[in-house]
Structures are given as C-alpha cells and as structure tokens.
Amino acid sequence: MGTESESMLELAAEAFQSKNFELAADIYECQLAGLGDPGSRQELMVKRADALAFGGKFTEAFDVYRQASEIERLRPVHLANLVDYLSGSIRRQDGGESHNRSPRKGEEAGAAAAVAAAAGCPGVGATGCGYEDFTCRICLSFLFEPVTLPCGHCFCKKCLERERKEKERPVMCKECKDSSRVADVQSYRVNVVLSNLLAKWFPTSHQAGQLRREGNVLYAERKMEEALEKYNQAILIAPMDHILFSNRSQIHSSLKHYEKALSDAEMACRLMPHWSKGHVRKAQALVSLGRTEEALREYLVCLSVEPDSRVAKTEAHKLLGDLLTPVTDQVPEHISDHPNILSFRAHIKRSINTPSETLLPPEFSLAFTLPAPEKSECSEGKGQGNPEVRRLDHCSLLKRKRRSTEGEAEKGGHERSDDHKKSKSEPAAEATGVGDTLDPTDMECSLCMRLFYEPVTTPCGHTFCLQCLERCLDHNPKCPLCKEELSEYLVQRQYCKTVLMENLISKYLPSELIERQKIHQDEMAELSNLNKNVPIFVCTMAFPTVPCPLHIFEPCYRLMIRRCIETGTNCFGMCLGDDLKGFADYGCLLEIQDVKFFSDGRSVVDTIGRRRFKVIKHREKDGYNTADIEYLEDVTVEGVAERELQSLHDTVYDQALVWVNSLKSEQKDRIEGHFGPMPGKDPVLQTSPNGPSWCWWLLAVLPLEGRAQLPFLALTSLKDRLSGIRKVLLFMAHSRHR
C-alpha cells in the first residue's frame, strides 16, 4: 500500500511540474483521505493548496492553506510556492510572462521619465535629472564614486559593496551578467578620471552624493538627527533622486516617524517604480504602521521585480504565515498595531467565499501591479484646495514647499525660496551642459597625452589607452601612476574597454575620435606590412614548417609580439645575430600559434616557420629590429632535370632515415618531443616554394651550428640543398664509423 501511495505522490509531483494542476490537486486530495499523521497531512495539504493556487482556484486554495496552518504554523518552505505564484501574478499583470526578469534599462528610464513628466520636469531621464549616460545599473541613480569592473562596466562603489554583502553568490555585473572575473569588489578603487569628470560636469549631483555619504556615516554612528539633516540638505539639492528618499525613509523609521517614512518610501517608488528597494522600504514602513496587507503587497511587488531578493522573500513568508495563523490573542512582536492585525485576519477568513474582498488573486480587489506613474496637475489652486492629501506627485510637492517657504519669508522666517528655485533649475542646467563643458583634454591618456583610444581601467582606478598600458606593463608589472602591483591583472590579459568612457568620447567628441582612429589605423597599417619594417627577432635559426617555441622576457620583444597579435598578422621574422649588421641577411618568417603569459610579464610563444626571406634593408623601431625583406622561393625544374632531382631526393631521404634511426632512443624521443616526428615524402616534389618539409626538419635537428645552417636557408635550388644535406649525412656517417 505504501508503494502505491508513493507512486501516486510521484505522479502528482510530475503533474504539477507539467502544469496539470487540476490532476495534481485531485491526487493530493485522494491521498489526504486516508492519512492520519498530522505532519504528513500538513505537507500534502500545502501541496494541494499550491496546485489549486497555480490552477487559478485561489479561493479554494486559501481555505486549504488555512486548514493546514491550523495543524501547525506554516513555515517558509511551505509558503515558497505561494509567494512565487503571487509575485508571478504581478509580473503577468505588469506586462506578461516576458517580465520574468528585471526590467531593461530602457524600461526603467521610461518609467522614471513618465514620473518626471508628470512632475513638470521635462527632459529628465533614468535618474530624474537627465543622467541616462551616468546611471548606476544597480541603484538606478546618479553614478557616485564609480568603480569599473574587469568587464568594463561601471557601478557605484557602495552599490557593489552592498551587493557583495547582501548576496550569497559572487557579485554579478548587471550589464553583461559576468561574474567569472569579478574578485573581491572591495579591492577595486574608484575610477579616478571618471569620478573627476562627473564632479566637474554635475557638481550639484556630486554634492548630493557627498551629503548622502556623510549622512550614511552619521546613521552608522546612530546619530539619527544629524543624518536626517544631511539628507534634508541633499534632497533640496537633488529633489528627484529616489535613493535619497529611500534612505531618508529608513532614517525616519529609526526615529519612529513612520508616516514620514512611508511618505518618503512612496516618493522613492513613484520616482523609480522598477527599483525593488523602494518597495522594501515602503513595506517596512507599512508593517510599522500595522498595514500588513499593503506591506505584503509591496514585498510581492519587490519579488516581481527582483525574484532573488532575500529580504522581500523572508518578510513575505513571515507576513503570509501571520495572516494564515489561526486567530488568537498572541501576535508577533514586530506587528505594531495588534487590534488591526487581529481584525484583518478575521476579515480574511470571513472573505474566503467572497471573491470581491479576498486578499491576493489578480481578479480580486487588491491590485498587485507595479505602481504606474500618475499624471498630476501642477496648479497651485489644487494644492491649496486640499493641503492634507499626501500626493506622491513631485511637482505638487515642490509647489507646497515653495508656498510654505514664501510664507515664511514674508513673516521674516528663513529665506529658502532662492535655494529651492536653484534646486529645481540646476539639474536641468547640468543635464544639458555636458557637451558644452567637455574638453578633449579631460579625456587624455596620461601616458601618450592623446585622446583615450580603447580606454581600460585598472583595479586601482586609473585609466589608460590599452596599448599604452600594455607597453608600460612590458617594463614593469605595476600601475604607471600609483605603482600598485598589477601582476594578477597582467597574467589574465583580459583587458576590457571601459564602456562608459568609450561611449562618452563617441557621443561628445566624435570629430576628435575620428582623428584618433585614423592615427591608430595608420599605425596599424604600417605595422601590418609584411614586406617593409617587418619585426625581426634576433635569436636563433628557424626553418619553414618547423616549430620554434620562444621564451619572451625582454620588454622590446614583448612589445613586438603584442603588436604582431594586434595587427592580426601574427608574424615576425627570425634571424641570426651578426656582429657588423646586427642580424643576418637571411631569415625565416614565423607565425604565432599560441601565447602563454606569466604574472611578471614573461611569456612562452609557440611559433612555426612559414616563409624564407632575404633582408634588403636593416632598420630599428621602438627598441627592436625591423627590416625590408623579399621572400625566397625554390626554382622549379622540368624534364630530365626534374627526374634527376626526384632520384636525388629519394636517395637523400633514405640516408636521412638511416641517420635518424641510428640515434639512441633517448635522443630520438627528445627530438620528436621538441620538433615532432620526421615528415614523410611529399606526393609531388616541387609543390611547396620552400621544398620538402623533411629537409627543413632534418636541418633543424642535425648537430650543426647556426652559421653552417644559414647557407641552406639562402639556397633557392632544391638540388643544391639536397646535395649539401647528403654531404652532411655522409660526414656524420663517416665520423660515427671512425
């Protein structure tokens, strides 16, 4: 019997997963009929209630939840599905299933813009002050103390620290969803260039941010009144910043000014409807006022915007547990209005069978939707006619403040009307002043003294052109400005451009950027030419088709290798050194196949030989050698000469096999580990302009000095090369027999 019951429960779980909620509910009901154990009975009742709720039968589901809570108070694990259902219902009402995610940046900006328009402040954007380009994607407010992550996106320093503290998982970039390279965010410093620019362009918003920071310090020290004064000053300066209202709401709550806390939280929600924290603040204020049903609604709205909000999920579980608990005289301590919550519970239970009054489903009276911005009339008459009504519209709020300050001024009170007018007009002035105040020198790299090109920001907060930074790191693995150690940053070599700074340059300095790009393209075109100014690595002999691993440690060659990669050629020349000319007149072009970097800047570069060349002109560039070159190819023969060449080739190949096979196994293994096994014969002898691959492999492994190998590289006659190899093999065989 137990086995049959388990099978039915598994079937019910499968039905629930496949969204056949009616079948799941029926199976759970049947299983409940013969179950006596209270604990197991409660589990099944909750599962049945979940199935009923997801199936749209919420009134019936609520009754089952209530019955389950009479056995024992429901725990968060019991209410998880209910909370998911309710928050999902909000998402569907707010725009369909596609809202099963955080809103896009454009949606947030659009919502806030609508609020701002209602408040009579045209032209404002995501933060309410025209800062679309300078918005933190976490708090949706003005970017204050910006920190640049390795992925290139910028966020407020405090926002990143809060994310790290509140989230159990690693910090994830809100823009690109990358968390793989974000280490300890506390080690990241403020982006110096960007922070200075924002302070210069938006002094008012920057000042408000400083006041907010000072207020936070005072709040942490439990100096509530002083913290409140800082926030009052900040809001006068930046009256459209939802962060300020949200934080002031928390201060009011700490001072037990719950009505004021609620008013500020409502303003934060109105200014930024899709910001989850505003709804949390509002819910906390509502709980303190005993308005539990509305608080639950706000927590669910928060979860519809940010499904992984731990605070909202925990509090929603608590409130639902309180609401479903049988009515008694025992009320949780955190509910301030005991009679109100008791009567509310009774109301919920009485209204089970009256859908128009029930608590939560979409079709019931309580509309669980994100608050839509309301358009308000900014007439003074309307505000004066009903001064007691608390409107969330910012325009009417400003007018009330202005009227009150004007009245005080007439009576000899504090004259603050001028300050208020300034707070109203200054953000608009800031919003339109970036293009006029942006000087190209604000965007200059401190290393090349030119406009940033592919700007990258180090963990220590300094920004440079990518190529300038890499060139400095070739010489010293430390920041060129503050000398902070960048070894770990250097070994990763995953430099991402600072997105915001690149966007600012593109938007406000388009002509300067075009000129800077042209300079860069000209430089790249010059470096990409594999006939003129070809970079030359002066080291050892290299041959076509033969691997040539290299250890790069000199700064000049680090620069050379990086340029080869940046231009896309991935090629450089290899020549022997020469006491008179600097390097030999013949060499081999190498192609980079792989590079492994180390924390001290060194690298191991795997290359393979491609083409032979003759040096026409010796040159030097940025500390390494370059050359104008022409490529060498074997002369093709036909007829009798071709047949003689084929015969010579086969003879020498057989001699080479004899010599290779005569080597000791240790020697042979070492050679093959470094150069690979000896290549076979080519099907067609003269296919390659460099001749057979096995010839070059043999020359690379024969115990010859570089000076003895060099003449073979210069030969363009395969017959002469084979004859020379045969002489060497005969000499080797003769020496061994002696």
C-alpha positions in Angstrom: 0.0 0.0 0.0 2.9 2.3 0.9 4.4 1.7 -2.5 1.2 2.6 -4.3 0.9 5.8 -2.2 4.4 6.8 -3.1 3.7 6.2 -6.8 0.7 8.4 -6.7 2.6 11.2 -5.0 5.3 11.0 -7.6 2.6 11.2 -10.3 1.1 14.2 -8.6 4.5 15.9 -8.5 5.0 15.2 -12.2 1.6 16.6 -13.0 2.4 19.8 -11.0 5.7 20.1 -12.9 3.9 19.7 -16.3 1.4 22.3 -15.2 -1.5 19.9 -14.9 -2.5 21.5 -11.7 -6.1 20.1 -11.5 -4.8 16.5 -11.7 -2.2 17.2 -9.1 -4.8 18.7 -6.7 -7.1 15.7 -7.2 -4.4 13.2 -6.4 -3.3 15.1 -3.3 -7.0 15.2 -2.2 -7.3 11.5 -2.6 -4.1 10.8 -0.7 -5.3 13.0 2.2 -8.4 10.9 2.7 -6.6 8.0 4.3 -3.7 9.9 6.0 -3.8 10.4 9.8 -0.3 11.7 10.6 -0.6 15.5 11.3 2.9 16.3 9.9 2.4 14.4 6.7 -1.1 15.6 6.4 0.0 19.2 6.6 2.6 18.6 3.8 0.0 17.2 1.5 -2.5 19.9 2.3 0.1 22.6 1.4 0.9 20.8 -1.9 -2.8 20.6 -2.7 -3.2 24.2 -2.0 -0.2 25.1 -4.2 -1.8 23.1 -7.1 -5.1 24.8 -6.6 -3.5 28.3 -6.5 -1.4 27.7 -9.6 -4.5 26.3 -11.3 -6.4 29.5 -10.7 -8.7 28.3 -7.9 -7.3 30.7 -5.3 -10.3 30.9 -3.0 -10.3 27.2 -2.5 -6.5 27.2 -2.2 -6.6 29.8 0.5 -9.1 27.7 2.5 -6.7 24.7 2.3 -3.7 26.9 3.4 -5.8 28.0 6.4 -6.7 24.4 7.3 -3.0 23.4 7.0 -2.0 26.3 9.3 -4.4 25.0 12.0 -2.3 21.9 12.3 0.9 23.8 12.8 2.1 27.3 11.8 3.2 27.2 8.2 7.0 27.5 7.7 8.7 29.5 4.9 9.3 26.2 2.9 5.5 25.7 2.9 4.8 29.2 1.5 7.6 29.3 -1.1 5.3 28.2 -4.0 2.5 30.6 -2.9 4.9 33.5 -2.8 6.2 32.5 -6.3 2.6 32.3 -7.6 1.7 35.7 -6.2 4.8 37.5 -7.4 4.5 35.8 -10.8 0.9 37.0 -10.9 2.2 40.6 -10.5 4.7 40.1 -13.3 2.0 38.8 -15.6 -0.3 41.7 -14.8 2.5 44.2 -15.4 3.2 43.0 -18.9 3.0 39.3 -19.5 5.4 36.4 -19.0 8.2 38.4 -20.6 8.6 40.3 -17.4 10.0 37.3 -15.6 13.2 39.2 -15.2 14.5 42.5 -14.1 13.3 45.4 -16.3 15.6 46.5 -19.0 17.4 49.8 -18.7 15.1 51.4 -21.2 12.1 50.4 -19.3 13.4 51.9 -16.1 14.3 55.1 -17.9 10.9 55.2 -19.5 9.1 54.7 -16.2 11.1 57.4 -14.5 10.7 59.7 -17.4 6.9 59.4 -17.2 7.1 60.3 -13.5 9.3 63.3 -14.2 7.0 64.4 -17.0 4.1 64.2 -14.5 6.1 66.3 -12.1 6.5 69.0 -14.7 10.2 68.3 -15.2 10.7 67.7 -18.9 13.8 66.2 -20.3 14.8 64.1 -17.3 15.8 60.5 -17.7 16.5 57.4 -15.7 17.5 59.2 -12.6 15.1 62.0 -12.9 17.8 64.5 -13.8 18.8 63.7 -17.3 21.7 61.4 -16.4 20.9 58.5 -18.7 24.6 58.2 -19.6 25.6 58.3 -16.0 23.3 55.9 -14.2 24.4 53.1 -12.0 22.6 49.9 -13.2 22.2 48.7 -9.6 20.6 51.6 -7.8 19.3 53.3 -11.0 20.6 56.6 -9.7 23.4 59.0 -10.5 26.8 57.3 -10.7 28.6 58.3 -7.5 32.1 57.1 -6.8 32.2 55.0 -9.9 34.1 51.7 -9.9 35.0 49.9 -13.1 34.7 46.1 -13.1 37.1 44.0 -15.3 34.2 43.6 -17.8 34.4 47.3 -18.4 31.0 48.4 -16.8 30.8 51.0 -14.1 28.8 51.0 -10.9 28.7 53.0 -7.6 31.3 51.7 -5.2 28.7 51.4 -2.4 26.3 49.5 -4.6 28.9 46.9 -5.4 29.9 46.6 -1.7 26.2 46.2 -0.8 25.7 43.6 -3.5 28.6 41.6 -2.1 27.3 41.9 1.4 23.7 41.1 0.7 24.0 38.4 -2.0 25.3 35.0 -1.1 26.7 34.4 -4.6 29.6 36.3 -6.2 28.9 39.8 -7.4 27.5 39.7 -10.9 27.7 42.6 -13.4 24.1 43.8 -14.0 25.0 44.7 -17.6 26.7 41.7 -19.0 25.9 39.1 -16.3 29.6 38.2 -16.0 30.8 37.1 -12.5 33.7 35.0 -13.6 36.3 37.7 -13.4 34.9 39.8 -10.5 37.0 39.0 -7.5 36.7 40.9 -4.2 35.0 44.1 -5.1 36.5 45.8 -2.0 39.8 45.7 -3.8 38.5 47.9 -6.6 39.1 51.6 -6.4 37.1 54.5 -7.7 37.7 55.3 -11.4 39.8 58.5 -10.9 39.2 60.0 -14.4 35.5 59.3 -14.5 34.9 60.4 -10.9 36.6 63.8 -11.6 34.7 64.2 -14.8 31.3 63.6 -13.1 32.2 66.0 -10.3 33.1 68.7 -12.8 30.1 68.2 -15.1 27.5 67.6 -12.4 28.6 69.5 -9.2 25.1 69.6 -7.7 24.5 65.8 -8.0 28.1 65.2 -6.8 27.5 67.4 -3.8 24.2 65.5 -3.1 26.2 62.2 -3.2 28.7 63.6 -0.7 25.9 64.6 1.6 24.4 61.2 1.3 27.7 59.6 2.2 28.1 61.9 5.2 24.6 61.0 6.2 25.3 57.3 6.0 28.3 57.7 8.2 26.2 59.6 10.8 23.5 56.9 10.5 26.0 54.2 11.2 27.1 56.1 14.3 23.4 56.2 15.4 23.4 60.0 15.1 19.9 60.0 13.6 19.0 63.7 13.8 22.3 64.7 12.2 21.9 62.1 9.5 18.4 63.3 8.8 19.6 66.9 8.4 22.2 65.8 5.8 19.5 64.0 3.8 17.2 67.0 4.0 20.0 69.1 2.5 20.7 66.5 -0.2 17.0 66.3 -1.2 16.9 70.1 -1.5 19.8 69.9 -3.9 18.6 66.8 -5.8 14.8 66.5 -5.4 14.3 63.8 -8.0 16.8 61.3 -6.6 14.9 58.2 -5.4 17.9 56.9 -3.4 17.7 60.0 -1.1 14.0 59.5 -0.4 14.6 55.8 0.3 17.4 56.3 2.7 15.6 59.1 4.5 12.7 56.8 4.8 14.9 54.4 6.8 16.1 57.2 9.0 12.5 58.3 9.7 11.7 54.7 10.6 14.6 54.6 13.0 13.3 57.7 14.6 9.8 56.1 14.7 8.4 58.7 12.3 6.5 56.0 10.4 4.2 58.3 8.5 7.1 60.3 7.2 8.9 57.1 6.5 6.0 55.9 4.4 5.7 59.2 2.6 9.4 59.1 1.6 9.2 55.5 0.5 6.2 56.2 -1.6 8.1 59.0 -3.3 11.0 56.7 -4.0 8.6 54.2 -5.6 7.0 56.8 -7.6 10.3 58.2 -8.9 11.6 54.7 -9.8 8.8 52.1 -10.0 11.0 49.2 -11.0 13.5 49.7 -8.2 12.9 46.9 -5.7 14.5 48.5 -2.7 11.9 51.3 -2.7 9.1 48.8 -2.4 11.0 47.1 0.5 11.3 50.5 2.3 7.6 51.1 1.7 6.7 47.6 3.0 8.8 48.1 6.1 7.0 51.4 6.9 3.6 49.9 6.3 4.4 47.0 8.7 5.4 49.5 11.3 2.0 51.3 10.8 0.2 48.0 11.1 -1.0 48.0 7.5 0.0 44.4 6.9 -2.0 43.6 3.8 -0.4 46.6 2.0 3.0 45.6 3.3 2.6 42.1 1.9 1.6 43.6 -1.4 4.8 45.7 -1.6 7.0 42.7 -0.7 5.4 40.8 -3.5 5.9 43.7 -5.9 9.5 43.7 -4.9 9.8 40.0 -5.7 8.2 40.5 -9.1 11.0 43.0 -9.9 13.8 41.1 -8.2 12.9 37.5 -7.6 16.0 36.7 -5.6 15.6 39.5 -3.0 16.2 37.7 0.3 14.7 40.4 2.4 11.4 40.6 0.5 11.1 36.8 0.3 11.8 36.3 4.1 9.3 39.1 5.1 6.7 37.9 2.6 6.9 34.4 4.2 6.5 35.9 7.7 3.5 38.1 6.8 1.8 35.2 5.0 2.5 33.0 8.0 0.9 35.6 10.3 -2.1 36.0 8.1 -2.8 32.3 7.8 -2.2 31.6 11.5 -5.5 30.9 13.4 -6.8 34.0 15.2 -5.6 34.1 18.8 -4.5 36.8 21.3 -0.8 36.1 20.5 0.5 38.4 17.9 4.1 38.6 16.7 6.1 41.4 18.3 7.1 43.1 15.1 3.4 43.9 14.3 2.8 47.3 15.9 -1.0 47.5 15.6 -2.2 44.4 17.4 -6.0 45.0 17.1 -5.7 46.0 13.5 -3.9 42.7 12.5 -6.3 40.6 14.5 -9.3 42.2 12.8 -7.6 41.8 9.5 -7.0 38.1 10.0 -10.7 37.7 10.9 -11.6 39.7 7.8 -9.5 37.4 5.6 -11.2 34.4 6.9 -14.7 35.9 6.6 -14.0 36.8 3.0 -12.8 33.4 1.8 -16.1 32.8 -0.1 -16.5 36.4 -1.3 -14.0 36.8 -4.2 -14.6 40.6 -4.5 -13.0 41.0 -1.0 -10.3 38.3 -0.9 -6.7 39.2 -0.4 -4.5 38.2 -3.3 -5.6 36.9 -6.6 -5.5 39.1 -9.7 -9.2 39.2 -10.2 -9.8 40.4 -6.6 -10.0 43.9 -5.3 -6.3 44.2 -4.3 -4.5 45.0 -7.5 -1.0 43.6 -7.3 0.6 45.6 -10.0 3.6 47.8 -10.2 2.6 51.4 -9.5 2.1 53.3 -12.7 3.2 56.9 -12.7 0.2 59.2 -12.2 -0.1 62.4 -14.1 -0.8 65.3 -11.8 -2.0 68.8 -12.4 0.6 71.3 -11.2 -1.9 74.0 -10.4 -1.4 75.8 -7.2 -5.2 76.0 -6.6 -5.5 72.2 -6.5 -2.7 72.0 -4.0 -4.1 74.7 -1.8 -7.6 73.3 -2.0 -6.6 70.0 -0.4 -3.4 70.5 1.5 -4.0 67.4 3.7 -3.9 65.0 0.9 -0.4 63.4 0.6 0.3 63.3 -3.1 3.3 61.4 -4.4 3.5 63.7 -7.4 6.7 65.6 -7.2 5.5 68.7 -8.9 2.8 69.3 -6.3 5.2 68.5 -3.5 7.6 71.2 -4.8 4.8 73.7 -5.1 3.7 73.1 -1.5 7.3 73.6 -0.3 7.7 76.7 -2.3 4.4 78.2 -1.0 5.4 77.4 2.6 8.9 78.9 2.3 7.5 82.0 0.6 5.1 82.4 3.5 7.9 82.1 6.0 10.0 84.6 4.1 7.1 87.1 4.3 6.9 86.6 8.1 10.6 87.0 8.5 11.4 83.3 8.6 14.3 81.5 6.9 14.5 82.7 3.3 14.9 79.4 1.4 12.9 80.1 -1.7 16.1 81.0 -3.7 17.7 77.8 -2.7 14.6 75.9 -3.7 14.5 77.6 -7.1 18.1 76.7 -7.5 17.4 73.1 -6.6 14.7 73.0 -9.2 16.6 74.6 -12.1 20.1 73.4 -11.6 19.7 69.7 -12.5 18.2 70.8 -15.9 21.2 73.0 -16.4 23.6 70.2 -15.6 21.7 67.8 -17.9 22.3 69.9 -20.9 25.8 71.1 -20.1 28.0 68.0 -20.7 28.5 68.6 -24.4 29.5 72.2 -23.8 31.8 71.6 -20.9 33.6 68.5 -22.1 37.1 69.4 -23.0 39.1 66.9 -25.1 41.9 67.3 -22.5 39.5 65.8 -19.9 39.8 62.5 -21.9 43.5 62.4 -22.5 45.7 59.4 -21.6 48.4 60.4 -19.1 50.9 58.2 -20.9 50.6 59.2 -24.6 48.9 62.6 -23.9 46.4 61.9 -26.7 42.6 61.2 -26.6 41.9 57.8 -25.0 41.8 55.0 -27.6 40.3 51.8 -26.3 40.4 53.0 -22.7 40.9 50.4 -20.0 40.7 50.9 -16.2 43.0 49.1 -13.8 41.7 47.7 -10.4 43.5 50.7 -8.8 41.2 53.0 -10.7 43.5 54.6 -13.3 42.5 54.7 -16.9 44.9 54.5 -19.9 44.8 53.6 -23.6 45.0 49.8 -23.9 48.2 49.9 -25.9 49.8 52.5 -23.6 49.1 50.4 -20.6 50.4 47.2 -22.1 53.6 48.9 -23.2 54.2 50.1 -19.7 53.5 46.7 -18.2 56.1 45.3 -20.6 58.7 47.1 -18.5 57.2 46.9 -15.0 54.1 45.0 -13.8 52.9 48.0 -11.8 50.4 50.8 -12.4 52.3 53.6 -14.2 50.7 56.2 -11.9 50.3 54.8 -8.4 52.8 51.9 -8.7 50.3 49.4 -7.3 51.1 45.8 -8.2 49.2 44.5 -11.3 50.8 41.1 -11.7 47.5 39.3 -11.5 45.9 41.7 -13.8 48.8 41.3 -16.2 48.7 37.5 -16.3 45.0 37.4 -17.2 45.5 39.7 -20.2 41.7 40.1 -20.5 41.5 43.8 -20.9 38.0 45.1 -21.4 37.4 48.6 -22.6 35.7 50.9 -20.1 32.3 51.1 -21.7 31.1 54.4 -20.3 34.2 56.4 -21.2 34.2 55.0 -24.7 30.5 56.0 -25.1 31.2 59.5 -23.8 34.0 60.0 -26.3 31.9 58.7 -29.1 28.9 60.9 -28.1 30.6 64.2 -27.2 33.9 64.1 -29.1 33.1 62.5 -32.4 35.5 64.5 -34.6 38.4 64.0 -32.2 37.6 60.3 -32.0 37.6 60.0 -35.8 41.0 61.7 -35.9 42.4 59.5 -33.2 41.1 56.4 -35.0 42.8 57.5 -38.2 46.1 57.8 -36.4 45.7 54.3 -34.9 44.7 52.8 -38.3 47.7 54.4 -40.0 49.9 52.9 -37.3 48.3 49.5 -37.7 48.6 49.6 -41.5 52.3 50.4 -41.2 52.8 47.5 -38.7 50.8 45.1 -40.8 53.1 45.4 -43.8 55.0 42.1 -44.1 57.4 43.5 -46.7 58.5 46.7 -45.1 59.5 47.3 -41.5 58.9 43.6 -40.7 59.7 43.0 -37.0 62.9 40.8 -36.6 63.6 38.6 -33.5 67.4 38.3 -33.4 67.9 34.9 -31.8 68.4 31.6 -33.5 67.9 29.7 -36.7 64.3 29.0 -37.8 63.1 26.9 -40.8 59.9 26.7 -42.8 57.3 24.2 -41.4 59.4 23.6 -38.2 58.1 24.5 -34.7 60.1 27.2 -32.9 59.0 27.8 -29.2 60.3 31.0 -27.7 60.7 32.4 -24.3 60.0 36.2 -24.4 61.2 38.3 -21.5 62.8 41.5 -22.9 60.4 44.5 -22.9 61.2 45.3 -26.6 60.2 41.8 -27.7 57.1 41.8 -25.5 56.0 44.9 -27.4 56.9 43.3 -30.7 54.9 40.1 -30.1 51.9 42.1 -28.9 51.9 44.3 -32.0 52.1 41.2 -34.2 48.9 39.9 -32.4 47.1 43.3 -32.5 47.7 43.8 -36.2 46.3 40.4 -36.9 49.4 39.3 -38.9 50.7 37.1 -36.1 54.0 37.0 -37.9 57.6 38.3 -37.4 61.0 37.4 -38.8 63.7 35.3 -37.1 67.4 35.9 -37.9 70.7 35.0 -36.5 72.7 37.8 -34.9 75.5 39.5 -36.8 78.3 41.5 -35.2 78.5 44.0 -38.0 75.0 44.4 -39.3 73.1 43.4 -36.1 71.4 40.4 -37.8 72.0 38.1 -40.8 70.8 38.8 -44.3 68.6 35.7 -44.5 65.9 34.5 -42.1 62.5 32.8 -41.8 59.1 34.3 -41.1 57.5 32.8 -38.0 53.7 32.6 -37.3 52.5 32.8 -33.7 50.2 29.9 -32.8 49.8 30.3 -29.1 51.0 32.6 -26.3 51.1 31.9 -22.6 51.6 34.9 -20.3 53.1 34.9 -16.8 52.4 37.3 -13.9 55.8 39.0 -14.3 55.2 39.9 -18.0 57.2 37.0 -19.4 55.6 34.7 -22.0 56.1 31.5 -23.9 55.3 31.8 -27.6 54.6 28.8 -29.8 55.5 29.6 -33.4 56.0 27.7 -36.6 58.2 28.6 -39.6 56.4 29.8 -42.8 58.5 31.6 -45.5 62.2 32.3 -46.1 63.3 35.8 -46.8 66.3 38.0 -47.8 66.9 41.2 -45.9 67.0 44.2 -48.2 67.4 46.9 -45.6 68.1 46.8 -41.9 66.1 49.1 -39.6 65.1 49.6 -35.9 61.7 50.6 -34.3 60.9 51.2 -30.6 63.9 49.2 -29.4 63.6 46.1 -31.6 64.9 45.4 -35.1 62.9 45.6 -38.3 63.8 45.0 -42.0 62.6 45.5 -45.5 62.5 42.0 -47.0 61.8 40.0 -50.1 60.7 36.3 -49.9 62.6 33.4 -51.4 61.2 30.5 -53.4 62.8 27.4 -54.9 63.4 27.5 -58.7 61.2 24.9 -60.4 62.9 22.4 -62.9 61.3 20.2 -65.6 62.1 17.2 -67.8 65.4 15.4 -67.3 66.4 17.8 -64.5 63.2 17.0 -62.7 63.7 13.2 -62.9 67.3 13.6 -61.7 66.1 15.8 -58.8 63.5 13.1 -57.9 66.2 10.4 -57.8 68.5 12.6 -55.7 65.6 13.4 -53.4 64.7 9.7 -52.8 68.4 8.8 -52.1 69.0 11.6 -49.6 65.6 10.8 -47.9 66.7 7.2 -47.4 70.1 8.4 -46.0 68.3 10.7 -43.6 66.0 7.8 -42.3 69.1 5.7 -41.7 70.7 8.5 -39.6 67.5 9.2 -37.6 67.0 5.5 -36.9 70.7 5.2 -35.7 70.0 7.7 -32.9 69.7 6.4 -29.4 66.0 6.2 -28.2 66.5 8.9 -25.6 67.8 11.3 -28.3 65.1 10.4 -30.7 62.4 10.9 -28.1 63.8 14.3 -27.1 64.0 15.4 -30.8 60.4 14.3 -31.5 59.2 15.9 -28.3 60.5 19.2 -29.5 60.2 19.2 -33.3 57.7 16.3 -33.8 58.4 13.2 -35.9 60.2 13.4 -39.2 57.8 14.3 -42.0 57.2 11.9 -44.9 57.8 12.5 -48.6 55.7 15.0 -50.4 53.4 13.4 -53.1 54.6 16.0 -55.6 58.2 17.1 -55.1 58.1 20.7 -56.2 54.6 21.7 -54.7 55.9 23.9 -52.0 58.1 27.0 -52.8 60.2 26.0 -49.8 60.8 22.4 -50.9 60.1 19.2 -48.9 59.3 19.7 -45.2 61.5 16.8 -44.2 64.6 18.7 -45.4 64.0 21.6 -43.0 63.1 19.2 -40.1 66.4 17.4 -40.7 68.4 20.6 -40.9 66.8 21.7 -37.6 67.8 18.5 -35.7 71.3 17.9 -37.3 74.1 18.9 -34.9 75.2 21.9 -36.9 76.0 25.5 -35.8 73.8 28.3 -36.9 76.4 29.6 -39.3 76.5 26.2 -41.0 72.7 26.1 -41.3 72.3 29.6 -42.7 73.5 28.9 -46.3 70.8 26.2 -46.7 68.2 28.9 -45.9 69.5 31.1 -48.7 69.5 28.5 -51.4 66.8 28.6 -54.0 67.9 25.4 -55.7 66.4 22.2 -54.2 69.1 20.2 -55.9 71.9 22.2 -54.2 70.1 21.9 -50.8 69.8 18.1 -51.2 73.4 17.8 -52.3 74.5 19.8 -49.2 72.4 17.6 -46.9 73.8 14.5 -48.4 77.4 15.7 -47.8 76.5 16.4 -44.1 74.9 12.9 -43.7 77.9 11.3 -45.3 80.2 13.2 -43.0 78.1 12.2 -40.0 78.2 8.5 -41.0 81.9 8.6 -41.6 82.5 10.2 -38.2 80.5 7.6 -36.5 82.3 4.7 -38.1 85.7 6.2 -37.2 
